[in-house]
Amino acid sequence: MNEENTVTLIIDGQKVEVEERTTILKAAKELGIEIPILCYHPAL
């Protein structure tokens, strides 16, 4: 991951650096945080 293309998020008090186009849902999943969703498709 290149620092120029990353963002830092804090989800439930946990800090994570992800690529700038990563969804919040995917970042949360990487941290093991479950976010309730009604529908999800990776292409959306």
Phi and psi in degrees as GROMACS dihedral restraints (atoms count N, CA, C in turn):
[ dihedral_restraints ]
;  ai    aj    ak    al  type     phi  dphi    fc
    3     4     5     6     1   -87.2    20    10
    4     5     6     7     1   129.5    20    10
    6     7     8     9     1   -55.5    20    10
    7     8     9    10     1   -31.5    20    10
    9    10    11    12     1   -68.7    20    10
   10    11    12    13     1   -20.8    20    10
   12    13    14    15     1  -111.9    20    10
   13    14    15    16     1    24.8    20    10
   15    16    17    18     1  -119.6    20    10
   16    17    18    19     1   157.5    20    10
   18    19    20    21     1  -129.8    20    10
   19    20    21    22     1   154.1    20    10
   21    22    23    24     1  -106.8    20    10
   22    23    24    25     1   128.0    20    10
   24    25    26    27     1  -117.8    20    10
   25    26    27    28     1   150.6    20    10
   27    28    29    30     1  -121.2    20    10
   28    29    30    31     1   116.6    20    10
   30    31    32    33     1  -122.0    20    10
   31    32    33    34     1   120.1    20    10
   33    34    35    36     1    51.5    20    10
   34    35    36    37     1    39.7    20    10
   36    37    38    39     1    80.0    20    10
   37    38    39    40     1     0.2    20    10
   39    40    41    42     1  -102.6    20    10
   40    41    42    43     1   129.2    20    10
   42    43    44    45     1   -92.8    20    10
   43    44    45    46     1   134.9    20    10
   45    46    47    48     1  -142.5    20    10
   46    47    48    49     1   140.2    20    10
   48    49    50    51     1  -103.5    20    10
   49    50    51    52     1   129.9    20    10
   51    52    53    54     1  -135.6    20    10
   52    53    54    55     1   163.0    20    10
   54    55    56    57     1   -62.7    20    10
   55    56    57    58     1   147.1    20    10
   57    58    59    60     1   -59.9    20    10
   58    59    60    61     1   -21.7    20    10
   60    61    62    63     1  -100.0    20    10
   61    62    63    64     1    10.7    20    10
   63    64    65    66     1   -73.6    20    10
   64    65    66    67     1   136.4    20    10
   66    67    68    69     1   -75.3    20    10
   67    68    69    70     1   157.1    20    10
   69    70    71    72     1   -62.2    20    10
   70    71    72    73     1   -37.3    20    10
   72    73    74    75     1   -59.8    20    10
   73    74    75    76     1   -45.6    20    10
   75    76    77    78     1   -67.6    20    10
   76    77    78    79     1   -40.5    20    10
   78    79    80    81     1   -61.9    20    10
   79    80    81    82     1   -42.9    20    10
   81    82    83    84     1   -62.7    20    10
   82    83    84    85     1   -42.3    20    10
   84    85    86    87     1   -61.2    20    10
   85    86    87    88     1   -39.7    20    10
   87    88    89    90     1   -61.7    20    10
   88    89    90    91     1   -30.4    20    10
   90    91    92    93     1   -86.6    20    10
   91    92    93    94     1    -5.6    20    10
   93    94    95    96     1    80.6    20    10
   94    95    96    97     1    19.1    20    10
   96    97    98    99     1   -96.2    20    10
   97    98    99   100     1   124.3    20    10
   99   100   101   102     1   -91.9    20    10
  100   101   102   103     1   126.5    20    10
  102   103   104   105     1  -113.1    20    10
  103   104   105   106     1   120.8    20    10
  105   106   107   108     1   -61.3    20    10
  106   107   108   109     1   134.0    20    10
  108   109   110   111     1  -135.7    20    10
  109   110   111   112     1   150.3    20    10
  111   112   113   114     1   -85.5    20    10
  112   113   114   115     1   -41.9    20    10
  114   115   116   117     1  -149.9    20    10
  115   116   117   118     1   151.0    20    10
  117   118   119   120     1  -155.4    20    10
  118   119   120   121     1   135.8    20    10
  120   121   122   123     1  -140.0    20    10
  121   122   123   124     1   127.7    20    10
  123   124   125   126     1   -59.0    20    10
  124   125   126   127     1   -20.5    20    10
  126   127   128   129     1   -82.4    20    10
  127   128   129   130     1    -9.0    20    10
